[in-house]
């Protein structure tokens, strides 16, 4: 059954959430916010450009209206008040058209009457013409009309350039009624240059602002992802600390239990060995003879008691292992076993090329010692076979002996409390190893594997 984001951890506790889910959500959110920021900046750029264009046209429209009020309105008023002239106001128009500075800006000047006839045209066509344009009608209604024509087609004056066409009403100063409409063409070349420059600046500023916003978004999501990873690590540390705390509590309980079992074993060994011999010696008190009927004498019992005590004490004392290599550790355990119980052992040991630290050496020594001792006590009298080899970063230990004619539960660990096998298991579990015991065949086989972890190195 597949485990979800909140499925329980097999080792205990709740598993950490799948980090790919929030990471994918963060990526989609970052992409969406980035697209939104870009869209907003593009929209703001177009809005700013349109606003600038509108303000630019309004500014030039104001300037055009000023030209109409200053040049064309006086002439229109004079023409309407004095149909036969003379018209001194024409000199103002002519001077403006002849001025080189204004000639570059001004194009065609016209004055339209309400009936659509042409009252004045700077190109010299003063004949009456019909003119019924929509722009003229709007201007007669009192509105200033401005239209930008980017087509550089030549005007009636022969000039060819993009132009700004402005229609503005001319009012009677007394009645404020529209008496005519002034029309003026202005050169729009500079307008287009200014517009292109400003639009480039606007898009450059928007691009830099967009990069800044995207950088801030990237930094924000990077910080968020970093905080999320830190939180995930901290959650894992909390779970790991809880497991270590539980393992430490269990190890403390196991240590208490192991100490009690060691005390029980030592007590049983003392009771079954030296204490029994000393009890026999106490029965000899008051007897005339130093020997029991059909039994050993006092001196023999004393020697046996001392021998039992030496065996027990030698099993409790760990020999110096710091300077020994793994093969020497195995040989030392076998030699001490032979000396204590007078039992031979068939040793089959491959070349061990790894140098072990002290905890691994102690574990190797105790496994061989306990395994051979249990084989001697609880298996048949057949000589045990000890195999030690190194493979796949492990040290494999096997002790094979014959089955005794007793229940299998008494073999390999049948001492009080089953301390032999339990002690080996606890010792090798601390190093990540494993101990198994098999009596399914004709032999009793103890197998132990000890991983070569930190603190070991190859020769």
C-alpha positions in Angstrom: 0.0 0.0 0.0 1.7 3.3 -1.0 2.3 5.7 1.8 1.0 9.2 1.6 2.6 12.4 2.8 1.4 11.8 6.4 1.7 8.0 6.5 3.4 6.5 9.6 7.1 5.8 9.5 7.9 2.1 9.9 10.5 2.9 12.5 8.0 4.8 14.6 6.4 8.2 14.5 5.0 10.2 11.6 7.0 10.4 8.4 8.1 13.8 7.2 5.8 15.3 4.5 6.8 14.7 0.9 9.0 17.8 0.1 8.2 17.6 -3.7 4.6 18.7 -3.1 5.2 22.1 -1.5 8.2 22.6 -3.8 6.0 22.1 -6.9 3.3 24.4 -5.4 6.0 27.0 -4.8 7.2 26.7 -8.4 3.7 27.3 -9.7 3.2 30.2 -7.4 6.5 31.7 -8.4 5.7 31.3 -12.1 2.2 32.8 -11.6 3.5 35.8 -9.6 6.3 36.4 -12.2 3.8 36.3 -15.0 1.5 38.7 -13.1 4.4 41.1 -12.4 5.4 41.1 -16.0 1.8 41.7 -17.2 1.4 44.5 -14.7 4.7 46.2 -15.8 3.7 45.9 -19.5 0.3 47.3 -18.8 1.8 50.1 -16.8 4.2 50.8 -19.6 1.5 51.1 -22.2 -0.6 53.2 -19.8 2.3 55.6 -19.2 3.0 55.9 -22.9 -0.6 56.6 -23.8 -0.8 59.1 -21.0 2.4 60.8 -22.3 1.1 60.9 -25.8 -2.1 62.4 -24.7 -0.3 65.1 -22.7 2.1 65.7 -25.6 -0.7 66.3 -28.0 -2.5 68.5 -25.5 0.6 70.6 -25.1 1.1 71.0 -28.9 -2.6 71.7 -29.2 -2.2 74.5 -26.7 0.7 75.9 -28.7 -1.3 75.7 -31.9 -4.3 77.4 -30.4 -1.9 80.2 -29.3 -0.7 80.5 -32.9 -4.3 80.8 -34.1 -5.2 83.4 -31.4 -2.1 85.4 -32.2 -1.9 85.2 -36.0 -5.2 84.2 -37.5 -7.8 85.6 -35.1 -6.8 89.3 -35.6 -6.9 88.9 -39.3 -10.3 87.2 -39.2 -11.8 89.9 -37.0 -10.4 92.7 -39.3 -11.6 90.9 -42.4 -15.1 90.6 -41.0 -15.2 94.1 -39.7 -13.6 95.8 -42.7 -14.4 93.7 -45.8 -12.5 96.1 -48.1 -9.3 96.4 -46.1 -6.6 97.4 -45.8 -5.4 94.6 -43.4 -2.3 95.5 -41.4 -2.7 92.1 -39.6 -1.4 90.4 -42.7 2.1 91.6 -41.9 2.0 89.7 -38.7 1.2 86.5 -40.5 3.7 87.1 -43.2 6.5 87.8 -40.7 5.7 84.6 -38.9 5.8 82.6 -42.1 9.1 84.3 -43.2 10.7 83.7 -39.8 13.1 80.8 -40.3 12.6 79.6 -36.7 8.8 79.4 -37.0 8.9 78.4 -40.7 10.4 75.0 -39.6 7.4 74.5 -37.3 4.5 76.1 -39.2 3.1 74.6 -42.3 -0.2 75.6 -43.7 -2.5 78.3 -42.2 -6.2 78.6 -43.0 -9.3 80.4 -41.8 -12.8 78.8 -42.4 -16.1 80.6 -42.2 -19.3 79.1 -40.7 -20.7 78.5 -44.2 -17.7 76.3 -45.1 -16.0 78.9 -47.3 -12.3 79.5 -47.1 -11.5 83.0 -45.8 -7.7 82.7 -45.8 -5.1 80.2 -46.9 -1.3 80.7 -46.5 -0.7 78.8 -49.8 -2.3 81.7 -51.7 -5.6 80.0 -52.6 -8.0 82.6 -51.4 -10.9 81.6 -53.6 -14.1 80.4 -52.0 -14.1 76.6 -51.4 -16.6 74.3 -49.9 -15.3 72.6 -46.8 -17.7 70.5 -44.7 -15.3 68.4 -42.7 -16.1 66.8 -39.3 -13.1 68.5 -37.6 -14.3 71.9 -38.8 -17.8 71.3 -37.4 -16.5 70.3 -34.1 -14.3 73.4 -34.0 -17.3 75.6 -34.8 -19.1 73.9 -31.9 -16.4 75.4 -29.6 -14.0 72.4 -29.4 -10.3 72.5 -30.2 -9.5 69.5 -32.5 -6.0 68.1 -32.8 -5.0 65.3 -35.1 -1.6 63.8 -35.7 -0.9 62.5 -39.2 2.3 60.4 -39.4 2.1 60.2 -43.2 4.8 62.5 -44.6 2.8 63.2 -47.7 3.4 66.7 -49.2 0.9 69.3 -48.3 -0.5 72.0 -50.6 2.6 74.1 -49.8 4.8 71.3 -51.3 6.3 70.4 -47.9 6.4 66.8 -46.9 6.7 65.8 -43.3 4.5 64.2 -40.5 2.3 67.0 -39.3 0.0 68.0 -36.5 -3.3 69.4 -37.7 -5.1 71.7 -35.3 -8.6 73.3 -35.6 -9.5 76.0 -33.1 -12.5 78.3 -32.9 -12.1 82.1 -33.3 -14.5 84.0 -31.1 -16.0 87.5 -31.3 -14.4 89.4 -28.3 -17.7 91.0 -27.5 -20.3 88.3 -27.9 -17.9 85.3 -27.5 -19.6 83.7 -30.5 -17.6 81.5 -32.9 -17.2 83.6 -36.0 -14.6 81.5 -37.8 -12.3 78.5 -37.4 -8.5 78.6 -37.7 -6.6 75.7 -39.1 -2.9 75.2 -38.7 -0.5 72.5 -39.7 2.6 72.0 -37.5 5.7 70.0 -38.3 5.5 66.8 -36.1 9.1 65.5 -36.7 10.3 66.7 -33.4 7.1 65.4 -31.8 7.9 61.9 -33.1 11.5 62.1 -32.0 10.6 63.2 -28.5 7.9 60.5 -28.3 10.4 57.8 -29.4 13.0 58.9 -26.9 10.5 59.1 -24.0 9.0 55.7 -24.9 12.5 54.1 -24.9 13.1 55.6 -21.5 9.8 54.3 -20.3 10.4 50.8 -21.5 13.9 50.8 -20.1 12.6 51.9 -16.7 9.8 49.3 -16.8 12.3 46.6 -17.8 14.6 47.5 -14.9 11.7 47.7 -12.5 10.5 44.3 -13.8 13.9 42.8 -13.2 14.0 44.3 -9.8 10.5 42.8 -8.9 11.4 39.4 -10.3 14.7 39.5 -8.4 12.8 40.3 -5.2 10.4 37.5 -5.9 13.2 35.1 -6.6 15.0 36.1 -3.4 11.8 35.7 -1.5 11.1 32.2 -2.8 14.7 31.2 -2.3 14.5 32.3 1.3 11.2 30.5 1.7 12.6 27.3 0.2 15.6 27.6 2.4 13.4 28.0 5.5 11.3 25.1 4.4 14.4 22.9 4.0 15.6 24.0 7.4 12.3 23.1 9.0 12.3 19.7 7.3 15.8 19.1 8.6 14.7 20.2 12.1 11.7 17.9 12.0 13.9 15.0 11.0 16.3 15.9 13.8 13.4 16.0 16.3 12.3 12.5 15.1 15.8 11.2 15.2 16.4 12.7 18.7 13.2 11.0 19.9 14.3 7.7 18.5 17.7 8.0 20.0 16.1 8.9 23.3 13.9 5.9 23.2 16.9 3.7 22.2 18.9 5.1 25.0 16.1 4.4 27.5 15.9 0.8 26.1 19.6 0.4 26.3 19.6 1.5 29.9 16.9 -1.0 30.7 18.8 -3.7 28.8 22.0 -2.9 30.7 20.1 -3.2 34.0 18.7 -6.6 32.9 22.1 -7.7 31.6 23.8 -6.7 34.9 21.2 -8.7 36.8 21.7 -11.7 34.5 25.5 -11.4 34.9 25.1 -11.4 38.7 22.8 -14.4 38.5 25.3 -16.3 36.3 28.2 -15.5 38.5 26.1 -16.5 41.5 25.1 -19.8 39.9 28.7 -20.6 38.9 29.9 -19.9 42.4 27.1 -21.9 43.9 27.5 -24.9 41.6 31.3 -24.9 41.8 33.4 -23.5 44.7 30.4 -23.3 47.1 29.6 -27.0 46.6 33.3 -27.9 47.2 33.5 -25.7 50.2 30.3 -27.4 51.5 31.9 -30.8 51.2 34.9 -29.4 53.0 32.6 -28.2 55.8 31.3 -31.8 56.2 34.8 -33.0 57.0 34.9 -30.8 60.1 35.0 -33.0 63.2 36.0 -36.1 61.3 39.1 -38.0 62.2 39.8 -38.7 58.5 40.6 -35.9 56.0 38.7 -37.8 53.3 35.0 -38.5 52.8 34.0 -42.2 52.3 34.9 -43.1 48.7 35.7 -39.4 48.0 38.5 -37.0 47.7 40.4 -35.7 50.6 40.5 -32.1 52.0 43.5 -31.1 49.9 41.9 -32.3 46.7 38.7 -30.4 47.4 40.7 -27.2 48.2 42.6 -27.4 44.9 39.3 -28.0 43.0 37.7 -25.0 44.6 40.6 -22.8 43.8 40.6 -24.0 40.2 36.9 -23.2 39.8 37.5 -19.7 41.2 40.3 -19.2 38.8 38.2 -20.2 35.9 35.4 -17.8 36.9 37.7 -14.9 37.5 39.6 -15.5 34.2 36.3 -15.4 32.3 35.4 -12.0 33.8 38.8 -10.4 33.1 39.2 -9.1 29.6 42.8 -9.4 28.2 44.6 -6.5 26.7 43.4 -6.3 23.0 44.6 -2.8 21.9 47.8 -4.1 20.2 46.3 -7.2 18.7 45.2 -7.7 15.1 41.9 -9.5 14.4 43.5 -12.9 13.8 45.4 -12.6 17.1 42.2 -11.8 18.9 40.6 -15.0 17.6 43.6 -17.0 18.5 43.7 -15.6 22.0 40.1 -16.5 22.6 40.6 -20.0 21.3 43.9 -20.4 23.3 42.2 -19.3 26.6 39.3 -21.6 25.9 41.6 -24.6 25.4 43.5 -23.7 28.6 40.3 -23.4 30.7 38.2 -26.4 29.6 40.9 -28.6 28.0 38.8 -28.9 24.8 40.3 -28.7 21.4 38.8 -26.4 18.7 39.0 -26.8 14.9 39.8 -23.3 13.7 39.3 -22.3 10.1 40.2 -18.7 9.6 40.6 -16.8 6.4 43.0 -13.9 6.0 41.5 -10.9 7.9 42.9 -7.8 6.3 41.0 -5.2 8.2 42.3 -3.4 11.3 39.6 -3.1 13.9 39.0 -0.5 16.7 38.8 -1.6 20.3 34.9 -2.0 20.5 35.0 -4.3 17.4 37.9 -6.3 18.9 36.1 -6.7 22.2 32.9 -7.8 20.4 34.9 -10.4 18.3 36.7 -11.8 21.3 33.5 -12.1 23.4 31.5 -13.8 20.6 34.2 -16.4 20.1 34.6 -16.8 23.9 30.9 -17.2 24.6 30.2 -19.3 21.6 32.9 -21.9 22.4 32.0 -21.9 26.1 28.3 -22.6 25.3 29.3 -25.3 22.8 31.4 -26.9 25.5 28.7 -26.8 28.2 25.5 -27.5 26.4 26.4 -29.3 23.1 27.8 -32.8 22.5 31.4 -33.7 23.3 32.4 -33.5 19.6 35.1 -31.0 18.9 33.5 -27.7 17.8 34.5 -26.0 14.5 35.2 -22.3 14.5 35.1 -20.4 11.1 36.0 -16.8 10.8 36.1 -15.0 7.5 35.8 -11.5 6.0 33.5 -10.6 3.1 31.3 -7.7 1.9 32.6 -5.4 4.6 31.5 -7.9 7.3 33.3 -10.4 9.6 31.3 -13.6 9.6 31.7 -16.0 12.6 30.3 -19.5 12.7 30.6 -22.1 15.5 29.4 -25.6 14.7 29.1 -28.4 17.2 27.1 -31.6 17.7 23.7 -31.6 19.3 23.5 -33.1 22.8 20.8 -35.5 23.8 18.8 -32.8 25.6 16.2 -30.2 24.6 17.5 -27.8 21.9 16.5 -24.9 24.1 19.4 -25.8 26.4 22.0 -25.5 23.7 24.0 -22.3 23.2 22.6 -20.2 26.0 21.1 -22.6 28.4 22.8 -21.0 31.3 20.5 -19.3 33.9 18.5 -16.6 32.1 19.9 -17.6 28.7 22.7 -15.0 29.2 25.1 -16.5 26.6 23.0 -15.9 23.5 21.3 -12.8 24.9 24.6 -11.2 25.8 26.1 -11.9 22.4 23.0 -10.4 20.7 23.1 -7.2 22.8 26.8 -6.8 22.2 26.6 -7.3 18.5 23.4 -5.3 18.1 25.3 -2.3 19.4 27.6 -2.5 16.3 24.7 -3.2 13.9 25.4 -6.9 13.6 23.2 -10.0 13.9 23.3 -13.4 15.7 21.3 -16.5 14.7 21.2 -20.0 16.2 20.1 -23.0 14.2 19.4 -26.5 15.4 17.2 -27.7 12.5 19.9 -30.1 11.2 22.2 -32.6 12.8 24.4 -29.8 14.2 24.0 -26.8 16.5 25.2 -23.8 14.5 25.8 -20.3 15.8 26.3 -17.6 13.2 27.2 -14.0 13.9 28.0 -11.2 11.5 29.7 -8.0 12.6 29.8 -5.0 10.2 33.1 -3.1 9.7 31.9 0.4 10.5 33.6 3.7 11.6 37.0 3.3 13.2 38.2 0.4 11.0 40.6 0.6 8.1 42.1 -1.8 5.6 45.8 -2.6 5.7 
